Amino acid sequence: MSVAMFCFASMDGMLRHITLELHPFQTVFLRSVFGLLFLGPWILRTGFGALKTRRPGLHLARGCSSVFGFTLWVVALSLVPLAEATALSFSMPIFAVLGGALILREDVTRARWLAVLVGFIGVLAIIRPGVAIVQPGALAALAAACGFAASALITRRLSATEAPFTVVFYVSLFMSVVTLGMSLPFWRTPSTEILGVAAASGVLGTIAQLCLVRAYGAADVSVIVPFDFMRLIFVTIIGFLVFSQVPDVWTWLGAVLIVGANTLATRYESRAGTRRTGRK
């Protein structure tokens, strides 16, 4: 999980660097296509039979939500400091709970609703509407979190029948095709340096996704969730060293509220589940 968080943070720093030269749409395309190419050796080793799926509709839905979320995420990275965008991305579980309850009709515990409320307060602490001007980049980060939440809900359904590599392959393929069309009107020939950074971001992003899937399969969610805060620490270091960005106290306060509430709710639900099954 620590490796996944470091890879995600490093990828975000690279994406921010790429947007200094290229349009966010082209940035998303390059990251997606290099991530897809990174999966090539796996396809050659296992054969195309491993890509067979019984749920093409869900893969399409996940692709759409991923294009929406990741494109807005890169837009956010180009407009606001890395730490602020990352702190706002922690709101993803809030939207996942709302989506699960309203759309999938999932049961939500009181602890989880309390976490949603505290998390929403954390979001308000970061963007401070009425006190500071709400930046378009902050709104883009929140919209991206909605897209990521939708993708997470769909992935939960896909994981019951699909292998992790299959899920990652189809979303990478879909994003590569769609964002190619989106980026053509804004296309600029990237420099050799930018191509190298884009290739690295694609590799790191794919590694992070695979590590994340493996972590959720190897450990309880209550153990994994707190590690997400490490991403904020990593991006803060990268933002300071590379872009001279220093997050304010409100960003840290909001992040602590969001991650802390989600962590406590997850651990409470885990312990409650353990008591119901009679395990110690």
LINCOR-V536682 format. One record per pair of residues at least 12 apart in sequence whose C-alpha atoms are under 8 Angstrom apart, sorted by the first residue. I is the first residue (numbers start at 0). GAP is how many residues later the second one is. Records with the same first field share a line. If there is no record, write none. Layout:
I->GAP / GAP
This chain:
0->210 / 211 / 214 / 223 / 226
1->225 / 228
2->205 / 208
3->203 / 204 / 205 / 207 / 208
4->203 / 222 / 223 / 225 / 226 / 229
5->224 / 225 / 228
6->197 / 198 / 200 / 201
7->196 / 197 / 200 / 223
8->222 / 223 / 225 / 226 / 229
9->191 / 194 / 224 / 225 / 228
10->189 / 190 / 191 / 193 / 194
11->65 / 70 / 189 / 223
12->69 / 222 / 225 / 226
13->183 / 184 / 187
14->12 / 59 / 62 / 183 / 186
15->58 / 61 / 62
17->176 / 179 / 180
18->55 / 59
19->58
20->169
21->165 / 166 / 168
22->160 / 163 / 164
23->47 / 50 / 51 / 54
24->46 / 154 / 157 / 158 / 161
25->153 / 154 / 156 / 157 / 158 / 160 / 161
26->47 / 171
27->42 / 43 / 46 / 151
28->146 / 147 / 150 / 151 / 154
29->146 / 165 / 168 / 169 / 172
30->167 / 168 / 170 / 171
31->140 / 141 / 143 / 144 / 170
32->139 / 140 / 143 / 169
33->164 / 165 / 167 / 168 / 169
34->137 / 164 / 166 / 167 / 168 / 170 / 171
35->133 / 136 / 137 / 140 / 166
37->164 / 165 / 168
38->130
49->116
50->115
52->109
54->103
57->96 / 100
58->99 / 108 / 111 / 112
59->111 / 114
60->90 / 93
61->88 / 89 / 92 / 93 / 109
62->88 / 107 / 108 / 109 / 111 / 112
64->82 / 83 / 85 / 86
65->81 / 82 / 85 / 105 / 109
66->108 / 111 / 112
67->76 / 79
68->74 / 75 / 76 / 77 / 78 / 79
69->74 / 77 / 78
70->73
71->68 / 69 / 71 / 72
72->67 / 68 / 71 / 72
74->62 / 65
75->60 / 61 / 62 / 63 / 64 / 65
76->60
77->59
78->57 / 58
79->55 / 57 / 58
80->158 / 164 / 166
81->153 / 154 / 157 / 163
82->149 / 152 / 153 / 156 / 164 / 168
83->42 / 54 / 163 / 167
84->52 / 53 / 56
85->145 / 146 / 149
86->39 / 145 / 164 / 165 / 167 / 168
87->35 / 38 / 50 / 53 / 54 / 57 / 167
88->52 / 53 / 55 / 56
89->55 / 165 / 168 / 169
90->28 / 29 / 32 / 51 / 54 / 167
91->53 / 54 / 56 / 57
92->56 / 169
93->21 / 22 / 25 / 26
94->50 / 51 / 54
95->50 / 53 / 54 / 56 / 57
96->15 / 19
98->50 / 51 / 54
99->53
108->160
110->154 / 157 / 158
111->150 / 153 / 154
113->147 / 151
114->143 / 146 / 147 / 149 / 150
115->145 / 146
117->139 / 140 / 143
118->135 / 138 / 139 / 140 / 142 / 143
119->138
120->133 / 136
121->131 / 132 / 133 / 134 / 135 / 136
122->131 / 132 / 135
123->130
124->125 / 126 / 128 / 129
125->124 / 125 / 127 / 128 / 129
154->12
163->46 / 49
164->45
167->38 / 41
220->45
221->41 / 44 / 45 / 48
222->44
224->37 / 38 / 41
225->33 / 34 / 37
227->31
228->26 / 30
